[in-house]
Each structure stands twice: as C-alpha cells, then as structure tokens.
Amino acid sequence: MDSVIERDLAPEHLPDPVRRRLARLDRLRDIWVEQQCNRAGVQRVPGRRAILRSHTRELLELAGRGAAAPGLAERARRGEDALVRMEADCHTGLRLSGTYLSDLARTFSDSAAAAPLSQPDSQRLADAAAVPTHPVVRAAHLFLMCAEILERSAGHAGPAPPPLSHRPLPWALASLTLLRSTYPPLVMDHRLAGAYQAAEAKRDERERLLAFVALFAELQMVAMRGELSRAGHDSGQSPAPSAAAHGSGPLSAALHRCVLERTRTRSSPFTMVLNELDPDARVEVTAGDIGTAPERGRCDAAAARALFRRGPGCRWASLEVTAADAALRLLILVQDVGSPPTGVLAVTADAWLTTADRSLDVLDPACTDCVTLLPTDSLDDRRTELEEFVDDVTARAVGRLFRALC
C-alpha cells in the first residue's frame, strides 16, 4: 500500500461513482448525527455492544469458523470485549500512536501468539490513520495496509488471508478510525464473503482500495440505518423524529408504485416460459400494506435481516407463482426505518419457495441487499437503482423456482 500516496486518497481524486456513494452516505450520517444529538444524556449508543458481538461472530464465520467450532463462544466473547474497550478508548481523546496500535493488536491475537505488529509497522498504521481524506477511504486504506503487514509477517505470498488469530485486526483498525471520525463501527455479514473475496482479489492496488471503499460504504449504511431505527427502543427514550421524517409518506407511496409496476413488467417474460412447463401455472402480482396480517411477520423478518427495526409503514408488492407442486411467494417491501419514522426508507425483499417436502428461503439476503432512501431523495434520483434491485431479486427467486421444476 506504500504506492498508494495521499494524493490518490484525496476525495477530489476519487472516481465520480465513488464520490456520489460517499456523498449519499454522508447525507444519511447527517440524519444519524442529528438523532444522536437529540438523545441528551445518553453516553453510549444503544445496541452498540450487540452490533459488536454480531460483527465478531460474523468475522469468525467468514474466517471459516462455524457456529459449532470448538471454543467459538469464548473466542467471540474475547473479540467482543476487545472491540468494546477499543470503542471506549475513542471517547477519551487518546492519541493514536504506534504503541497503542501494538497493544491493540495483542488483544486480537491468541494468547499464545506473538504480537502481530512490529513497532515500525505500528507506526506506519498510526500515520495511515491520520491521512486527510474521507473517513471511509481512510478506513479502507488502513484495513488493506494492516492486512498486507499481517500477510508479510506470516510469510504469505499473494492474496492469502491473514492467520485466523489475526484476522479481526484489520477490521478493528478500520472501525477504530471510523469511530474516531464519529462514524459507527463496521458490521460484517458472512453472506458478503463473495464481495469481500472479489475486492481482495483485485490485482491493481487502487482498484482494490476502491472496491473496499464501496464495501465499507455499504456496511456503514447498514450500521447507521440500524442505529437510527433502534435508538428509542434500546435507550428507553422516545427518539425525536428527523425534521424530514414527516415528508416520507409521498416518497414511500411513489416507491411502492414503482416497485409494483416493475414487478408486473418483470413477471411477463417468464410467464410464457412457465406455461410451457405447466399449462396450469398461475402468476399473480398484488400489492398491500402492513395492515394485511399475514405479511406483518415477513416485514419484520426482512427488516431484521437488514439489521434495522421497521417503523409503522410497510407497503409491499407480491409476486406469487404456482406451478406443478411448487409455490413461490416473493415480497418486495418499502419500509419505514425506525418508530417514530426517521424519514429514512428501506426497500427489502423476502422470498420463500414451498415444494411437496420443504419450504426454503430462496434469497438468503445479506444485510446490504437493500436500497436505502433518504428524505432528500426523489424517485427520479433512485429509479434505476430501485428497478435493478427488483430485477435482481425477481430473477434470483424465479430462477430458483425453475430449477425446482426442471
């Protein structure tokens, strides 16, 4: 990473799509910061420890340690405690020095492991944590530099991952620099392993950096959206809604119409193919809202997978396909984030395929498989992204149905 000079990290030298992504994230951060300021007297962000616990477990799974692995619970607890201590340090104004980073590295190592960072390497990382750029770019830069140092110190050549005992360290350092810039810590999802590996496999240093910037920006969206949604629940206080929250109704209605129209459009091409397989097949597209009782649980489940708590509004478009002995139900949901609504909206999806012998989730979405919309957005601003989301989840769900029928 030494060849990635500070000039290349400056926001004005980033590609336009990356700058637009970071600008949208920072608009969400403005809402997130406003809500934190409204929570007078609360010294810690509610629910933060649960997020750090989830992050630790997800990293262990990403590193190849499943839920049944020996010692997982103890290892997860140690990692969680280390992250909590690290976060607490960010509130003390402690100077980020090479010595501090060396000590931090030891807390993320097995007790029998040698310290993974030399003093010169620790100082390089401390210098990287002070590079003047956007906090998410700085976090990605620090993450990659730390991973490179760990690979070199472990004798790895090429893109091999750091040893398991050190793997949380790059993530911890990335979260540390974000926390020090008043951003939430990263929260990983093992379902993003493919995106993580694709970013890691980029041969060009700058392309690799930009790939991790994109990934971290999405994870920050998840973290901020989640903390926005649960502040009042977990603190015992009633959160003050965003000043823009009251205007989310018209946007929610417009998004719902767009989702419904796109779902109808996408259902037409495969209906003819489906009728070739089963002349009695039935395809139906309907719409409704959370007042329809059977869908309430699906709204909650979709929000939980995206790591936020839904608000009072949840409108949906439904694609139902029945063919032979299989039935597919795809719901695409437009949901309020938080209660009372924060003005932020999330478009999520939930799809189940039922056959003669089982029922299964055919999407298994990651926490980032969601379109987050801000009160300042318009449908025209986000229409392309929204339609791509509908196209993607429809293709994945219907493709799984076809495989079950063939």
N, C-alpha and C positions, 0 to 999 in steps of 0.2 A: 504493500500500500504506500510505500515511500514515494512512488512516482505519481501518486495522486496528490498534486500540490494544492495549496489552499485556494489558488485562483480557480481551479476546476470545481471546488466545493462551493464557491460563492453562488448564491441563489440566482443572480442575473446570468450566470453561465450554464444553468440547467436547461434542458430541453423544455419547450413550451408545455407539452402534456404533463410533465412532472411539476412544473410551477403551478399549473392550474389545479392539479391534485392537492398540492400543499396549500394553495390559497383556499380551497374548499374546506380542507381540514382546519385551517386557522379560523374560518368563519364558525365552524362548529365549536372550536375552542373558545371563541368569544362567548357563546351561549353557556358553555360548561363553566367558564370562569365566573360569569355573572351569577350562576346558581351557587357556586361555592361561596361567593361574597355574600349572598343572601342568607347563608347558613351561619349567622352570627353565633359565636361562642363554641362552634364545633372545631376542635383542634385537629381532628383526623378525618379523612374522607370515609364515610360509612361504606362498609362492604369491601374495603380495600384489601384486608387480610384474606378474605375469601378468594379474591381475584389472584392474589399472590400464591395462595395454595393451589388453585386451579392451574396457574401457569407452571408451577413446579411439577405437578403431576403430568401435565401435557408434555413438558420437555423430557421427562423420563420416558414417556411412551414414544416420543419422537426419536429418542436415542436408543430405542429397542428394548426398553424395559416395560413389559405389560403389567396389567393390574395384579397378576398372580406372581410376579417376580419376588423372590425372597428378599426381605429387608426393604421392600418398596415403601411401606408406611413410614419407617424410621428415616429413610433417606429423604422422602418427601417432607417430613416434618423439619429436618435439619435445613433443607433448602428454603422452606417457607420462613423459618425463623431468621435465617441469614438475610433474606430479602426484606423482612420487617425491620431488622436492625439497620440495614442499608438505607431504607426509606427514612427511618428516624434520624439518621445522620444528616439527611438533606435539610432538615429543619433547624439544624444547629449552626449553619453557616460555616461548617468545617471546610477548610481549604482542601482541594482535591490534589493531593501530592502523590508522587511515586510511592512513597512509604505507605500511604493509606491504601493505594491500589494493591500493593503487595500483600498487605494484611487482609484485604478483602478477598483476594484470590485464594488465600489459605482457607477461608471459611467455606468456599465452594469446592474444596478438594476432600477426598477421602482422608481420614486421619492418618493413614499410613503413607500417603502420597507426599512427595516432596513439593515444596512451593512451586507452582507452575510458572511464576514470573520472576525473572531476574530484576535487579534494581534498574539497570538501563532500560529494559523493556517496560517496566512500570512507569518510568519517567516519560518514555515515548507515548504511552497511553494517556498519561496525565496531560501532556502537551496537546494530544489529539482531542481531548475533551474540552479544550479551550479554543478550538478553531472557530473563527467567526463565520457562522453560516446558519441556515435554518436548523433548529434542534433535531428534526428527524433525519436530515442529511448528516449531521454530526453523529447521531446515534448509529446510523448505518456505517459510517466511516470507522467509528470506534469498534463496532462489532467485528467488521472484517479485519481490522488491524489485529485485534485480540485473537481471533481465530487463526490468523496467519502465524502469529507468535507461538500459539499453542501447538500448531501442526509442526512448526520448525523445531520447537523444543522437544517434541515427542518423536522426532525422527521421521515424520511422514513426508512423503513426496507426493506432489499433485494434490487433488481435491479431497483426499481422505479426511474424514471428520476428526475433530479433537477427541482424545480419550474420554470415555464416559464420565470419569471423575471430574473432568474439567469442562464438560460441555455447557453447563449452565453459565459459566463465567462470561462469555461474550454477550449473552442475553442480559446478564446482570449489569454489566458495564453500560450497555445501550440504555437500559432502563434508568440507570443512575444519572446519566447525562440528561435524559428527558425529565426526570423528576426535578433536577436542579434548574431546569428551564420552565418549571410549572406546567409540565405535561404529565399525564398519568403514566404508570409503568406499562411495558408491553405485556400483552396476554396472548400466549401462543395457543394454537389448536393443532393437534396431531394430524387432522384431516388436511392441513396445508403442507404436509410433507412433500408433495409433488411440487408445489410452488417454491418451497424452500430449496429443494434439490435443484430445480431448474435455475434458480437465482445463483446458487452456489457453483453450478457447473459453467457459468459464463466464463469464457477464456479471457475476454478483454476486461481489464480492471474497472474501467469506467462503466461498462455495461453491467458488470456485476454490482457495482455500487448503486447504479440507478435501479436495478432490479430489487435490491434490498430496501432502497428508499420507498419504492412502490409498495412492497410488502409491509414495511413498518408503518407507512401512512394508513394502510387499510386496518392494521391492528390498532393504531391509535384511534381511528374512527370507532372501532368496536369498543375500546376501553372508555372513551368519552361518552358514547351513546349509552353504555351500560351504567356508568356512574350518574349520568343525568337522570336516568329512569328510576334509580333506586334510592336516591338521596333521602327523600321523605320517608320511605318505608323503613330504611335501616337506622335512621337517626332518631326516629320517633317524633320528628318535627314535620310540619306541613310545608313542603317546598314552595317557594314563591315561583309562580309560572313565569316563563320568559315573557318579555313585553310583546313579543311577536306571536306568542302561542295562540292568542285568540283569532289569528288570521289563518290558522292551519286548515279550517274546515273547507273553504273553497279549493285549496290545493289538494286536499285529500280526495274531494269529490272528482276533481279533474283527473287525478292519477287513477282513481278507480275506473272511470270511463275509458281511459287509455288502456289500462290493463285488460278490461273486458273486451274491448274492440280487438286488441292484439291477440287475445286468446281465441276469439272467434276466427280471426284470419288464419291463425296457425293450425286450427283444427281441420280446416277444409282439405288441405293436401293429403293428409293421411287417412281421411275418412274413406276415400275411394280404394286405397290400398287395403284398408281394414276389411272392407266389404268383399274383397277378393278372397280373404282368408275365412271370413264368416259372413254370409249374406244377411244374417240376423243381427249383426253387430249394431250397437246403438252408441251414438256420440251425442252428448248434450252439454251445452255451455250455459251456465246460470250465474246469477250474482245475488249477493245478500250482504248482511252485516252481522255484527256480533249478537244482535237480538235473536238470531236463529240458534237455539240452544245447542244442537249437536256440534256446531262449529266453534263454540267457545273454547273447548279444550284444545282444538287444533290451533287456534290463535295463540293460546298460552304456550303450547309446545314450540311453535315456530319462533316466538319471541325468546323463549328460554334457550334454544339452540343458538340464537344470535346474541345471547348474553345480555339481553335487556328485559326490563319489565314493561309490559304493554300498558298503554293508557286506556281510557274508556272507549276509544274508537277503533274498530277493526272491520273494514269492508273487504269483501272477497269476491273473486271470480273463480268459478269452479268448472273444471273440465272433467266430465265423467264418461268413461268408456267401458262398455260391457261387451265382451266377445268370448264365445265358447265358455270355458269355465273360469274366466279371469275377469276381474273388475278393477279398473284404475280410477282413483279419485285424486286429482291434482287441485290444490287450492293455492291461489296467488293472492296474498293478503297485503292490504295497505293499513298500517297500524300506527296509532299514536305511540310515541315514546314517552313513558312516564305518566304519572297521575298526581296532580292535575297535569294536563298536557304541557309539554315543554315547547311545542311548536315544531319539534323535530319529528319527522315521519320515517318509517322504515317499510320497505316493500320486501316481503319474505315469501317463502314457498314451502309447501308441505305436500308430500305425495305418498300414497300407500297403494300397493298392489295386492289384491286378495285373490288367491287361487284356491283350488279344492282342498289343499293341505296346509296352507300357511298364509300369513299376511306380513308384508315387509315394507320397510321404508325404502323407496327407490331413489331418493335423492341423497340422504345422509349428508346434509349440507354442513359446511364449515361455518364458523361464526362470521366470516366475511362474505358469505353467499347471501348478500342482502344489499339493497340500494338504499342509502341514507339520504334523505332530503331535508334541506334547511328551510326555515321560514322565508328566506330571501330568494329561494329558487322559484322558477316558474316551470310549467310543464314543457314549454319550448326549450328551456335550458337543458332539461334532462331527458327529453323524449327518447333520444337514440339509446342512451344507457338503459332506460326502462324497457324499451322494446327488445333490446339484446338480452336482458335478464329473462323476460317472458319467453323469448325464443329458446334460450338455453335450457331452462327448467322444463319446458314442454318437450323439447327434443329428447332430453335425458329420460323423462318419465315415460313417454310413448315408446322410445327405443327399448326400454326395459320390458314394456308390455309385449312388443313384437317378439322379443327373444323368448318370452314365456310361451307365446303361441306357436312359435315355429319349432 
